[in-house]
Amino acid sequence: MNDPSLAEIALFRNATQKPVLKFIREQVGDKLVDDLLKASEVSLKELGYTP
């Protein structure tokens, strides 16, 4: 199986992130979501999935 391209990741993120983040923020709060998003961005960059 091939890794998703940057364009595929962007399409998926744009289609899903807003409603999912809204739901998760309602469940666990803003701080946890913000911390996870920051950690995710670091990991994605290290793996080469973001420029």
Backbone torsions as a table, in degrees:
resi	resn	phi	psi	omega
1	MET	NA	134.9	179.6
2	ASN	-86.3	148.4	173.6
3	ASP	-67.8	151.4	177.6
4	PRO	-68.8	149.1	177.5
5	SER	-77.2	166.2	176.9
6	LEU	-60.0	-38.1	179.3
7	ALA	-65.4	-40.8	178.4
8	GLU	-65.4	-40.2	177.5
9	ILE	-63.2	-43.6	179.8
10	ALA	-63.3	-42.9	178.2
11	LEU	-61.0	-45.9	179.5
12	PHE	-62.6	-46.6	-179.1
13	ARG	-60.7	-46.0	-178.3
14	ASN	-64.4	-32.7	-177.9
15	ALA	-79.8	-26.3	-170.2
16	THR	-119.3	-24.5	-165.6
17	GLN	-65.7	-43.1	-176.1
18	LYS	-58.5	-55.7	-177.6
19	PRO	-66.6	-33.8	180.0
20	VAL	-68.7	-45.3	178.8
21	LEU	-62.2	-39.4	178.1
22	LYS	-59.8	-47.5	-179.8
23	PHE	-61.8	-47.5	-177.4
24	ILE	-65.4	-41.3	178.2
25	ARG	-58.8	-40.1	178.5
26	GLU	-64.6	-30.8	-176.6
27	GLN	-84.1	-42.0	-171.4
28	VAL	-121.3	-9.4	178.1
29	GLY	98.3	159.6	-175.5
30	ASP	-66.5	-42.0	-174.2
31	LYS	-60.1	-47.9	-179.0
32	LEU	-62.4	-44.3	179.8
33	VAL	-62.2	-45.8	179.6
34	ASP	-61.0	-42.6	178.8
35	ASP	-63.2	-42.2	179.3
36	LEU	-66.8	-39.4	178.4
37	LEU	-63.8	-40.5	177.9
38	LYS	-63.1	-45.5	179.3
39	ALA	-64.2	-38.3	178.7
40	SER	-64.0	-43.5	179.7
41	GLU	-61.9	-40.5	177.7
42	VAL	-61.6	-46.9	-179.0
43	SER	-64.0	-44.5	179.6
44	LEU	-61.4	-39.2	178.3
45	LYS	-66.0	-45.1	179.9
46	GLU	-61.7	-32.4	-179.6
47	LEU	-85.5	-5.7	177.7
48	GLY	85.5	17.3	-179.9
49	TYR	-90.3	-7.0	174.9
50	THR	-132.5	148.6	-179.7
51	PRO	-69.4	NA	NA
